[in-house]
Each structure stands twice: as C-alpha cells, then as structure tokens.
Amino acid sequence: MVFKSRMKWVGLVGLVLSAISLFVHFLLARFTDGGISEYQSTITIFSRRSIGEDFSKTSRLYKRLWGPVRRLESLHPDANPRRYYADPTSHTNGFIFVRIQGGFHEIRNSISDVVVVARFLNATLVIPELQSTTSSKGISSQFKSFAYLYNEDQFMAALAKDVIVVKTLPKHLKGERRKKNIPVFKVPFAASPYYYQHRVLPILKRHLVVELVISEGGCLQAILPPDLEEYQRLRCRVAFHALQFRQEVQEIATKILNRLRAPGLPFIAFDPGMTRDALAYFGCAELFQDVHTELIQHKRAWMIKRGIIKEKLSVNSANRRLNGSCPLMPEEVGILLRAYGYSWDTIIYISGGEVFGGQRTLIPLRGMFENVVDRTSLSTPWELSRIYGWEANLVDSYQKTPPSIEEEMKIEAWKTAGPRPRPLPPPPARPKSYNIEGWWGWVAESDNEPESTVIELRTNAHKLLWEAIDYVICVEADVFVPGFDHDGKGHPNFASLVMGHRLYQSAASKTYRPDRREVVKLLEEVREHLYHANHTWLTSARKHLRKTLVDGLLEASRASKSKSFISHPVPECSCLRHDAAVKTTTQASSPTTTSQVLAALGVVHRCPVWMDNESTLHSRDKENEEDFDEDDSISSGLFFDQDSGDHEGGGAGELNNKEEAHLEDQEEEGGER
C-alpha cells in the first residue's frame, strides 16, 4: 500500500512538472516569435571586398567616395541663444493642447513648430498628442501617443529653459475638454506669427486654454522675420536635441547601425521616397505598370475631389519625369553610384516606411550592388516586436460578423424559391470582401477605398517606429542619397528632414542632392546602352554628382527652406570655426572657394572659442593634395565587369583593384566645375 501511494505521488509530481514545462514553452513560443532561433539566419552576412592598400582611408579614391566635403568642414552646429533670452516664467497666458495628425516627417515638423508657438504666446505646452497612434484600436497599451515615439522626460528636460512643458492638462480643464467647451483651432499650414498674435492669443487669454489641430505637417511659416531669429534656433534645439526617440527604439537603431559597421566598411543610406501619395500628387503613375498605375490614379482622383490637386487626372508622366517632378527610380540611383565609382560590394541601406511597387522595383539596384539591406535583414522579428510594446491579440480581421435574422430569412427564402432561370442570380445583400494580400481588388469596383482594418491601423503606427529607426541610421550614414524630397502634399519629406539634420550635425558629411532633371537628361543620352556607358558619359555623371554636394545645398536653401525650416537650418543654427587649418584648406580649394560657398549660405556667425579649441577634422595630408585629371583609360562596360569572375575569389579582387585604379579620377572638390 505504501509503495502504491508513493507511485501515485510521483506520477502526480510528474504531471505537474509536465504542465509547467508545456506552459513555459508556450510562453516562449508566444513572445519570442522564433526570433532567437532564427537570429543567425535572419541577420545579413555581407559580401566582402578584397581590400588592398589602394583603398585605405588615406587614398585619394577613398576620400573622393567617402571623405568629407572640404568646403563645408568649417561649418558647425550652434543653436544656442545669441541675444538676451529670458527663462520661461511661471505666469503664462494659459495652456496649449495640440493634436498632430500625419506621418513621421509631419509629426517632427509640427512638434518643432508648436514649441515655438508656445514660446511666442508665453503659454504652457501640454505634450502633443499623436493621432496616428491613439485614434486606432490594437495599438500598444504600454506606449501611448507622444511616448510611443519620443522620450517624454528628455523632451521636457531639454526645453526647461525655453518653455514650460507639462504632461497633461489640469483636472478642471480636462473635464472642459471632454465636454468640448474649450476653443479649437484647425491651424492652416505655415500660419504666420500675426495669425497667432491676433487670433489665437486673445482667445487663449480669455479661456486660459486652446486646442490646436495640426494636419498639414507644420503650423508656423518656415522663414520668420529677422527679429524672430531666436525662434529659429529654438526650432533647432527642439528638432535636433529635445526630440530623442524612446530608449527601445534608440537601442535597436544602434544595434542595426553597429551591424552595418561591423565589416569595417562605410555604407550608403538611400531613401527612395516613392510613396503612393507623392507619385499621385506629382502625376507619376506611368512610371509603373498594371495595377500600380491604377492605384496611383485612384489616389490622384481622390486628391482632385478634395481640392488637394488643382490639375487634371491624366497627365503625361514622361514629361513630368523629364521636368524632374518624379522620384528617381532605384535603378537610376544605382547607375549614378556605379558611375561615380562605388563598387559592387558597397553596403547600401534602404530606408523609408514604404517603397511603392514593392521589392521588384529594387531588383535592378540589387543587381548592381550585392549588399543592399534594410532594417528587416539586419534585425530579427523578435527584436522589432519588442519596440511595439504590449499589444492585444486581434480577432481574425477576415472573420465576418454573423448575419442578422432578417438576412438569414432572405437567404433561406432565396434557397427555397421555386423554378428560376439559370444561371442562378446571386443571393441578396452579398457582402463584398477584398483579400488583404490583394488589396487592390477594390480599384475597378469602387470610387472609395475600403476602410482600414485594425491590422492596417496597427501597421501604420508601426511605420512611425520603422521610420524612426531609419532616421537614426540615415543621419549617421557615411553617404546619404535621396530619391525624392517631396511628400504627397508637395512639402519636404522624410529625406529632406534627414538632409537637414545631417547639415546641422555634420555639414561636411557626404550628402548627394542630385538634380532630377539633369539626371534624366544624362540617362536619356545613353538609354540604348545604359549599362555600357562610354568615358564621356561617365565623366559627365561624375561631375554632376560631385557638383550636387555643394550646389544642391544652395538650391535646397531656396526650395526646401521656404516650406520646412528644419530641412535647411542654415545659417541661423550654424557657425564658422576660424582656425589655421580652415585657411589653409580655403587657399588650396578650387575656383568656387569655401568663403564663397559659406557666403552664399549666409553663414557669418563665428563659433564660440571652446569650439576652436577642439581637435579639427583636417589632416596634414590635405595640405599637399593636388588636383589631378581623369584617367583616360576608363573603359565601358562599367557595371558588369565583375560578373566575369568569382566575387569571393582572387579574380574579383583583381577586377576591383583595376576598377578602382580606373575610377581614381578627380577629388570631389579639386576637379573642374
């Protein structure tokens, strides 16, 4: 009896342990999403070049491809106040509550503007509410609204000497807002200071609170009068210092950045800028085929109906492309980069929340460069899912709601009806459904797009986090190339904000701003033999890209800055470092001198003394640099020379060395303009 009793207890303990083991395994399977086991197979392993001495960091080829832009090396960030600037007082005119609608770049622009508006009106700013993450179901319950994307505590601490920022409204004002008793302003895009001073401020003083609704990506004009220049520097402090992503997002961005730099090679960040809205707004539907053209035209018709576009539905996309109004395709960017001298194994990071047309538009670029990667190939699903926070399980979005009793009776009557013609008519009130994988099914059947599912709303919120990761990587990239610099409303887009941040943080880092009209002309010249360009064409392509490093910046000061200040924060947020190295470099530079470039940008403010005492970026070898002419031995067949050998064998290394020797033509600033 004792023996049987012990066996029962052993069996019971075994069952309990088995149940606990199953439960633990279930939790691991549920929350890790297979990320740990797939880690090694998910992370991209780069194809490696055979690096020789001729591609060292001191070689002229390396400096031409990756080195800093000499004419901008004396330009440094300086967003500190330069005049009398009082700390915010505790006696403010009231509270400003802000609701911001839009995507990543619109949110970032709007936050910079509302802080300036709060300072201008001497108001207390409530941390803005981001509608993209709070107006839909299924979004993280752990991170909400502003905290879904940015670090609230860092934001408040960084602006402590500029504006008073609070997390929520006082209780009595919360109640008034719930009852919709507080005044609401739907602020127009790029409103003037006069608008806030004469329309918003009187209402603010009377009610002690106002609500601003911002949907266009900016609520204050980009270029302010000279007497308000300190507000421009406040914008820089907000955009480039106060707006830090929350810790989880910053950590995964840093991980991906470290994996990009692990091979010890520099990398290029490329933002295609090909969103459906932008293609529809500028009339670029015919750059695509099949259903993608229909989708773009459907969106364009929607924009025309709502007055966003004041043009006809059908336009000549070929002419728009020749005028530079359409994005550069990834294939065209790849050809330019190969023509400039970047080899087949250059690491190219693709950024952006959407590449319209899918992965097939990137096939030509992947054919020219083997190491084309994005955030998904440099991270695991488990790592990405961690940044979303806890999200409730969603009911299958394809599951139909049960029909009502009346509908069931109609269907039953249809089934039991007497003789009828063949084929049978459809049952009454047949619901239309569209496969989410083929979401274009509604284009030919409906003038309106179907309502977004809960999963789609959740994905839109996730896109904010994806673009935050891409933003960090693009700002830190060795080279940045934009495919397009406008969004679906004609305003500066994600790439424009990246270029503005790079200009502020490290102006001398290589940022190409290709003139799309000139690029299309260059490509049309060799359309018949695009991948076997001759020496003359290669020279023209290189000169154009080299020219855009500085001339594209000057053009941006005219085109982009008028719509978004933080896309071109010069000269208000920059200063000139004056030291011997700068003078030496200026004297040795090409006909368009450093002083002329900086004068064209309007930079006259000298950097503080403490900046001059820091170590400079200039090296002694630049003092002895000499201009040299292009190598006439450059051959055609530039893009596919490497295909004749094994990339990983000795043949590839030999071909790369020959290619680099051929392409060692001109230093970016030393060549002919």
C-alpha positions in Angstrom: 0.0 0.0 0.0 2.8 2.4 0.9 4.5 1.5 -2.4 1.4 2.3 -4.4 0.9 5.6 -2.6 4.4 6.7 -3.4 3.9 5.9 -7.0 0.8 8.0 -7.1 2.6 11.0 -5.7 5.5 10.5 -8.1 3.0 10.4 -11.0 1.2 13.5 -9.7 4.5 15.4 -9.5 5.5 14.3 -13.0 2.2 15.6 -14.4 2.6 18.9 -12.6 6.1 19.3 -13.9 5.0 18.4 -17.5 2.2 21.0 -17.3 4.6 23.7 -16.1 7.1 22.7 -18.9 4.3 23.0 -21.5 3.2 26.4 -20.1 6.8 27.7 -20.2 7.3 26.5 -23.8 4.0 28.1 -24.8 5.1 31.5 -23.4 8.4 31.3 -25.1 6.8 30.4 -28.4 4.2 33.2 -28.0 6.5 36.1 -27.0 9.8 35.3 -28.8 8.1 34.7 -32.2 11.0 32.5 -33.2 13.4 35.4 -33.2 16.2 33.8 -31.1 16.3 30.6 -33.1 16.3 32.5 -36.4 18.8 35.0 -35.4 21.8 33.7 -37.3 19.8 33.1 -40.5 18.0 36.4 -40.3 20.9 38.8 -40.0 22.5 39.6 -43.3 26.1 38.5 -43.9 27.8 41.0 -46.2 29.8 40.1 -49.3 33.3 41.2 -48.6 35.7 43.1 -50.9 39.4 42.2 -51.1 40.7 45.4 -49.5 44.1 46.5 -50.6 46.3 49.4 -49.7 44.9 51.4 -52.6 41.5 51.5 -50.8 42.9 52.7 -47.4 41.4 55.7 -45.7 44.4 57.8 -46.9 43.9 57.0 -50.6 42.5 59.6 -53.0 39.8 57.2 -54.1 38.6 56.7 -50.6 38.5 60.4 -50.0 36.6 61.0 -53.2 34.0 58.4 -52.4 33.7 58.7 -48.6 35.7 61.7 -47.4 34.2 64.9 -46.0 33.2 67.8 -48.3 36.1 70.3 -47.8 34.2 73.4 -48.4 31.8 72.7 -45.6 34.3 71.5 -43.0 34.4 74.9 -41.2 30.6 74.8 -40.7 29.5 73.6 -37.3 26.2 73.4 -35.3 25.5 76.2 -32.9 21.8 76.5 -31.8 22.4 78.3 -28.5 20.8 81.7 -28.0 22.9 84.6 -29.1 20.9 87.5 -27.7 19.1 88.2 -24.5 17.0 85.2 -23.8 14.9 85.0 -20.7 13.8 81.8 -19.0 10.1 81.0 -19.1 8.0 82.5 -16.3 5.6 80.6 -14.2 2.8 83.2 -15.0 1.8 82.1 -18.5 -1.2 83.1 -20.6 -2.6 79.6 -20.5 -2.3 76.1 -21.8 -1.9 74.9 -25.4 -3.1 71.4 -26.1 -2.1 70.1 -29.5 -3.3 67.2 -31.6 -1.0 66.3 -34.5 -2.1 64.2 -37.5 0.2 62.8 -40.1 3.2 60.6 -40.7 6.7 60.7 -39.3 8.1 63.8 -41.0 4.8 65.7 -40.5 4.9 65.0 -36.7 8.5 66.0 -36.4 7.9 69.3 -38.2 4.8 70.1 -36.3 6.4 69.5 -32.8 9.2 71.9 -33.7 6.6 74.5 -34.7 4.3 74.1 -31.7 7.1 74.6 -29.2 8.0 77.9 -31.0 4.3 78.9 -30.9 4.1 78.2 -27.2 7.2 80.4 -26.5 5.8 83.1 -28.8 2.5 83.2 -26.9 4.1 82.7 -23.5 1.9 79.7 -23.0 2.4 76.3 -21.2 2.7 73.5 -23.7 0.9 70.2 -23.0 3.0 67.3 -24.6 1.4 66.9 -28.0 -1.0 64.0 -28.8 -0.1 62.0 -31.8 -3.3 60.9 -33.5 -1.6 58.2 -35.6 -1.0 56.1 -32.5 -4.0 56.9 -30.3 -7.0 57.1 -32.6 -6.9 53.4 -33.6 -7.5 50.2 -31.8 -4.9 47.5 -31.3 -2.1 49.8 -30.6 0.3 49.4 -27.7 -1.2 49.9 -24.3 2.4 50.3 -22.9 3.4 53.3 -25.0 0.8 55.8 -26.0 0.7 59.0 -28.0 3.9 61.1 -27.7 5.7 58.4 -25.7 5.0 55.9 -28.4 7.7 57.6 -30.5 9.7 60.0 -28.4 11.2 60.2 -24.9 8.9 62.5 -22.9 11.3 63.1 -20.0 14.1 64.1 -22.3 11.8 66.4 -24.2 10.7 68.2 -21.1 14.2 68.5 -19.6 15.8 69.7 -22.8 13.3 72.5 -23.1 13.2 73.6 -19.5 14.9 76.9 -20.3 12.6 77.6 -23.3 9.0 76.7 -22.5 7.1 75.2 -19.6 6.0 71.7 -20.7 3.6 69.5 -18.8 2.3 66.0 -19.5 -1.4 66.6 -19.1 -3.9 69.4 -18.6 -5.1 70.2 -15.1 -8.2 68.2 -13.9 -10.7 71.0 -14.3 -9.5 71.7 -17.9 -9.6 68.0 -18.7 -13.3 68.0 -17.9 -13.9 71.0 -20.0 -12.1 69.4 -22.9 -14.2 66.2 -22.6 -17.3 68.4 -22.7 -15.8 70.2 -25.8 -16.0 73.5 -24.0 -12.6 74.7 -25.0 -11.9 76.6 -28.2 -10.4 74.6 -31.0 -8.3 76.0 -33.9 -7.6 74.0 -37.1 -4.4 75.7 -37.8 -3.6 76.2 -41.5 -0.2 75.1 -42.9 2.6 77.6 -42.4 0.5 80.1 -40.4 2.2 83.5 -39.8 3.1 84.9 -36.3 0.4 87.5 -37.0 -2.2 84.7 -37.0 -1.2 83.5 -33.5 -0.8 87.0 -32.1 -4.2 88.4 -33.3 -6.4 85.3 -33.5 -5.2 82.7 -31.0 -3.7 84.9 -28.2 -6.9 86.8 -27.3 -8.8 83.5 -27.1 -6.1 82.0 -25.0 -6.1 84.8 -22.5 -9.9 84.6 -22.3 -10.3 80.9 -21.8 -6.8 80.0 -20.4 -6.6 77.1 -22.8 -6.8 76.4 -26.5 -6.6 73.3 -28.6 -4.6 73.3 -31.9 -5.3 70.7 -34.5 -2.4 70.3 -37.0 -2.8 68.1 -40.0 -0.6 69.5 -42.7 2.8 68.9 -41.2 3.6 72.4 -39.9 1.7 75.2 -38.2 4.2 78.1 -38.5 5.8 79.6 -41.5 9.3 78.4 -42.2 11.1 81.7 -42.7 10.5 84.2 -39.9 11.4 87.9 -39.8 14.9 88.7 -38.7 13.8 90.0 -35.3 12.5 86.4 -34.6 15.7 84.7 -35.4 16.0 83.3 -31.9 12.8 81.3 -32.5 14.6 79.6 -35.4 17.3 78.4 -33.2 14.7 77.2 -30.8 13.3 75.1 -33.6 16.8 73.5 -34.0 17.0 72.8 -30.3 13.7 71.0 -30.4 14.3 69.0 -33.6 18.0 68.1 -33.1 18.3 67.9 -29.3 14.9 67.7 -27.5 13.3 65.1 -29.8 15.1 61.9 -28.8 13.4 58.6 -29.6 12.4 56.4 -26.7 15.0 54.1 -25.3 13.8 50.9 -27.0 13.7 52.5 -30.5 17.1 54.1 -30.0 18.6 50.7 -28.8 17.5 48.7 -31.8 18.6 51.6 -34.2 22.1 51.5 -32.5 22.2 47.7 -32.9 21.4 47.9 -36.6 24.0 50.7 -37.1 26.6 48.5 -35.3 25.8 45.6 -37.6 26.2 47.8 -40.7 29.6 49.0 -39.5 30.7 45.5 -38.4 32.6 44.7 -41.6 34.7 47.8 -41.1 33.4 49.4 -44.3 31.5 52.7 -44.8 27.9 52.5 -46.1 25.4 54.5 -48.1 21.9 55.2 -47.0 19.3 55.6 -49.8 15.8 56.8 -49.3 13.7 56.1 -52.4 10.9 58.5 -51.4 8.5 56.6 -53.7 5.2 56.7 -51.7 1.8 56.3 -53.4 0.7 59.8 -52.2 3.8 61.5 -53.7 3.5 59.7 -57.0 -0.2 60.6 -57.2 0.4 64.2 -56.3 3.1 64.8 -59.0 1.4 62.7 -61.6 4.0 59.9 -62.0 1.6 56.9 -62.5 3.0 55.8 -65.8 6.4 55.0 -64.3 4.7 51.8 -63.1 2.6 49.1 -64.7 -0.5 47.1 -64.2 -2.4 47.7 -61.0 0.1 50.1 -59.5 -0.7 52.7 -62.2 -4.4 52.2 -61.3 -3.8 52.6 -57.6 -1.8 55.9 -58.2 -4.6 57.3 -60.5 -7.2 56.3 -58.0 -5.4 58.2 -55.3 -4.9 61.2 -57.6 -8.7 61.3 -58.3 -9.3 61.3 -54.6 -6.9 64.2 -54.2 -8.6 66.2 -57.0 -12.0 65.6 -55.5 -10.8 67.1 -52.2 -9.1 70.0 -53.7 -5.5 68.9 -52.9 -4.6 68.9 -56.6 -5.9 71.5 -59.0 -4.9 69.7 -62.1 -6.4 67.1 -64.5 -6.5 63.4 -63.6 -4.5 62.3 -66.7 -1.1 63.9 -67.2 2.0 62.9 -69.2 4.2 61.1 -66.7 7.1 61.0 -69.2 7.1 64.8 -69.4 6.8 65.1 -65.6 9.9 62.8 -65.3 11.8 64.9 -67.8 11.0 68.0 -65.7 12.4 66.4 -62.6 9.0 66.2 -60.9 9.1 62.4 -60.3 11.3 60.4 -58.0 14.5 58.8 -59.3 14.0 55.1 -59.6 16.3 52.8 -57.6 17.9 51.6 -60.9 18.8 55.2 -61.9 20.3 55.9 -58.5 22.3 52.7 -58.8 23.7 53.6 -62.2 24.8 57.0 -60.8 26.6 55.5 -57.9 28.3 52.9 -60.0 29.4 55.6 -62.5 30.8 57.7 -59.6 33.0 54.8 -58.6 31.2 52.8 -55.8 32.0 49.1 -56.3 29.6 46.2 -56.4 30.1 45.3 -52.8 29.3 48.7 -51.3 26.8 48.4 -48.5 23.5 50.3 -49.3 20.9 50.7 -46.7 17.3 51.2 -48.0 15.2 53.4 -45.7 11.7 54.6 -45.6 8.4 53.1 -44.5 7.1 52.4 -48.0 8.7 51.7 -51.4 5.7 51.8 -53.7 5.9 49.0 -56.3 7.3 46.5 -53.8 10.6 44.7 -53.9 10.5 44.3 -57.7 11.5 48.0 -58.1 14.7 47.3 -56.1 15.7 44.3 -58.3 17.9 46.4 -60.7 19.6 48.0 -57.7 20.3 44.6 -56.1 21.7 43.5 -59.5 24.3 46.3 -59.3 25.1 46.1 -55.6 25.2 42.8 -53.7 24.9 44.3 -50.2 21.5 46.0 -50.4 19.9 45.7 -47.0 17.2 47.2 -44.8 16.1 47.0 -41.2 14.4 43.7 -41.7 17.6 42.0 -43.0 19.7 43.4 -40.1 17.3 42.6 -37.2 15.1 39.7 -36.1 11.3 39.8 -35.9 11.7 39.3 -32.1 13.9 42.4 -31.9 11.4 44.5 -33.9 8.4 43.3 -32.0 9.9 44.4 -28.7 9.7 48.1 -29.7 5.9 47.9 -30.2 5.1 47.3 -26.6 2.3 45.0 -25.4 -0.4 44.7 -28.0 -3.7 42.9 -27.5 -4.4 39.9 -29.8 -6.6 40.8 -32.6 -9.6 38.8 -33.8 -9.2 37.5 -37.3 -10.0 40.5 -39.5 -11.4 38.3 -42.2 -14.0 36.8 -39.9 -17.4 38.0 -40.9 -19.9 39.2 -38.4 -22.9 36.8 -38.1 -25.8 37.8 -40.3 -28.9 39.2 -38.7 -32.2 37.2 -38.5 -33.7 39.2 -41.4 -30.7 38.5 -43.6 -30.8 34.8 -42.8 -34.6 34.7 -43.7 -33.9 36.3 -47.0 -31.1 33.9 -47.8 -33.2 30.9 -46.8 -36.1 32.2 -49.0 -33.7 32.5 -51.9 -32.6 28.9 -51.4 -36.1 27.5 -51.3 -37.6 29.6 -54.1 -39.4 27.9 -57.0 -38.2 27.5 -60.6 -35.9 30.3 -61.9 -33.7 31.0 -64.9 -30.2 29.6 -65.0 -27.6 30.6 -64.0 -28.8 31.4 -60.6 -28.7 35.0 -59.5 -26.5 36.0 -56.6 -28.1 35.8 -53.1 -29.4 39.1 -51.8 -27.1 41.5 -50.0 -24.0 39.5 -50.8 -21.2 41.3 -48.8 -18.1 42.3 -50.8 -14.8 41.4 -49.3 -11.3 42.0 -50.5 -8.3 39.8 -49.9 -5.8 41.7 -47.8 -3.0 40.2 -49.8 -4.5 41.5 -53.0 -5.7 44.8 -51.5 -6.0 46.4 -55.0 -9.2 44.3 -55.7 -11.4 47.3 -55.0 -9.9 49.7 -57.6 -12.1 48.8 -60.5 -15.3 48.3 -58.4 -15.4 51.3 -56.1 -14.7 55.1 -56.1 -13.8 54.9 -52.4 -11.1 52.9 -50.8 -12.2 50.3 -48.2 -11.9 51.3 -44.6 -8.6 50.4 -42.9 -8.7 47.2 -40.9 -7.4 47.1 -37.3 -4.3 45.3 -38.6 -3.7 48.1 -41.1 -4.1 50.8 -38.5 -1.6 49.0 -36.3 0.8 48.7 -39.2 0.5 52.4 -39.8 1.5 53.0 -36.2 4.4 50.6 -36.6 5.6 52.6 -39.6 6.4 55.5 -37.3 8.8 53.3 -35.4 10.3 51.9 -38.6 11.0 55.3 -39.9 12.4 56.4 -36.6 15.0 53.6 -36.9 15.7 54.5 -40.5 16.1 58.2 -39.5 18.8 57.4 -37.0 20.7 55.3 -39.5 20.4 57.8 -42.3 21.7 60.7 -40.2 24.7 58.6 -39.2 25.4 57.1 -42.6 28.7 57.9 -44.4 26.8 58.9 -47.5 23.1 59.8 -48.0 21.3 59.8 -51.3 17.6 60.9 -51.6 15.5 59.6 -54.4 12.9 62.3 -53.8 12.5 65.2 -51.5 8.7 65.9 -51.5 5.7 64.2 -49.9 2.2 63.7 -51.1 1.3 67.4 -50.4 4.3 68.9 -52.1 6.1 69.6 -48.8 9.6 68.4 -47.8 9.5 64.7 -46.8 11.5 62.2 -44.7 14.6 62.6 -46.8 14.5 66.4 -46.5 14.5 66.2 -42.7 17.4 63.7 -42.8 19.4 66.1 -45.0 18.6 69.0 -42.7 19.8 67.0 -39.7 23.0 66.0 -41.4 23.6 69.6 -42.5 23.2 70.7 -38.9 25.1 67.8 -37.2 27.9 67.2 -39.6 27.7 69.6 -42.6 30.9 68.1 -44.2 29.5 64.6 -44.4 28.7 63.5 -48.0 25.0 64.1 -48.9 24.3 64.0 -52.6 21.3 66.1 -53.8 21.0 65.1 -57.5 19.2 67.4 -59.8 16.5 65.0 -61.1 16.1 66.9 -64.4 19.8 66.7 -65.2 19.9 63.1 -64.2 17.1 62.2 -66.5 18.8 64.0 -69.4 22.1 62.1 -68.7 20.2 58.8 -68.6 18.3 59.5 -71.8 21.6 60.2 -73.6 22.7 56.6 -73.2 19.3 54.9 -72.9 20.2 52.3 -75.7 23.4 51.2 -74.0 22.7 52.2 -70.4 24.9 49.6 -68.8 27.9 50.1 -71.1 28.4 53.9 -71.0 31.4 55.5 -72.6 34.1 57.6 -71.0 32.5 60.9 -71.8 29.2 60.0 -70.2 30.9 58.7 -67.1 32.8 61.9 -66.8 29.6 63.9 -67.1 27.8 61.8 -64.5 30.7 62.1 -62.0 30.8 65.9 -62.5 27.1 66.1 -61.8 27.2 64.1 -58.6 30.3 66.0 -57.4 28.6 69.3 -58.1 25.4 68.4 -56.2 27.4 68.2 -52.9 27.5 72.0 -52.7 25.3 73.3 -55.5 22.5 71.0 -54.4 22.8 72.5 -50.9 22.5 76.0 -52.2 19.4 75.0 -54.2 17.9 73.5 -51.1 18.2 76.8 -49.3 15.9 78.3 -51.9 13.4 75.4 -52.5 13.1 73.4 -49.2 13.7 76.0 -46.6 10.6 78.1 -47.6 8.4 75.1 -46.6 10.3 73.5 -43.7 12.9 75.2 -41.7 14.5 72.1 -40.2 15.1 70.7 -43.6 17.7 73.5 -44.1 18.6 75.1 -40.7 21.5 77.2 -42.1 22.6 79.9 -41.4 20.5 80.5 -38.3 21.8 77.4 -36.5 25.4 77.2 -37.7 28.6 79.0 -37.1 32.1 79.3 -38.7 35.1 77.8 -37.0 38.1 80.0 -37.7 41.4 78.3 -37.4 44.6 77.9 -39.4 43.5 74.6 -41.0 40.4 76.2 -42.5 42.5 79.0 -44.0 44.9 76.5 -45.5 42.1 74.5 -47.0 40.4 77.5 -48.3 43.6 78.7 -50.1 44.1 75.3 -51.7 40.5 74.7 -52.9 39.0 75.0 -56.3 37.7 78.2 -58.0 34.5 78.1 -56.0 36.1 78.8 -52.7 34.9 77.9 -49.2 34.3 81.5 -48.4 32.1 82.0 -51.4 30.0 78.9 -50.6 29.5 80.0 -47.0 28.7 83.5 -48.1 26.1 82.1 -50.4 24.6 80.2 -47.5 24.6 83.3 -45.4 26.8 82.0 -42.6 28.7 84.8 -40.9 28.5 84.0 -37.1 31.8 82.8 -35.6 31.8 79.7 -33.4 32.5 80.2 -29.7 36.1 79.9 -28.5 35.5 76.5 -26.9 34.8 75.0 -30.4 38.1 76.4 -31.8 40.0 74.5 -29.0 38.6 71.2 -30.1 40.5 68.9 -32.4 39.9 69.7 -36.0 38.9 67.3 -38.7 41.6 68.4 -41.1 44.6 66.2 -41.6 48.0 67.2 -42.8 47.9 65.2 -46.0 45.3 67.7 -47.3 47.9 70.4 -47.4 49.8 68.6 -50.1 46.8 67.5 -52.1 46.9 68.4 -55.8 44.2 68.3 -58.4 44.7 65.6 -61.0 42.9 64.9 -64.3 40.7 62.0 -65.0 42.2 58.7 -66.1 41.6 58.3 -69.9 41.9 54.6 -69.5 38.4 54.2 -68.1 36.6 51.6 -70.2 33.0 51.0 -70.9 31.0 48.1 -69.5 31.4 49.6 -66.1 28.5 47.8 -64.3 29.1 44.2 -65.2 32.8 43.8 -65.3 32.8 41.9 -62.0 30.5 39.3 -63.4 33.3 37.5 -65.3 34.9 36.5 -62.0 34.1 35.0 -58.7 33.3 37.7 -56.2 34.8 35.9 -53.4 37.9 34.6 -55.2 41.1 36.2 -56.3 39.6 37.2 -59.7 37.1 39.5 -58.0 39.8 41.2 -56.0 41.9 41.8 -59.2 38.9 43.2 -61.0 38.1 45.5 -58.1 41.6 46.8 -58.0 41.6 47.5 -61.7 38.2 49.2 -61.4 39.4 51.4 -58.5 42.5 52.4 -60.5 40.4 53.4 -63.4 38.0 55.4 -61.3 40.6 57.3 -59.4 39.8 60.3 -61.5 39.3 63.5 -59.5 38.9 64.6 -56.0 35.4 65.9 -55.3 36.5 69.5 -54.8 39.6 69.5 -56.8 38.1 68.8 -60.2 36.8 71.0 -62.9 33.4 72.6 -62.3 
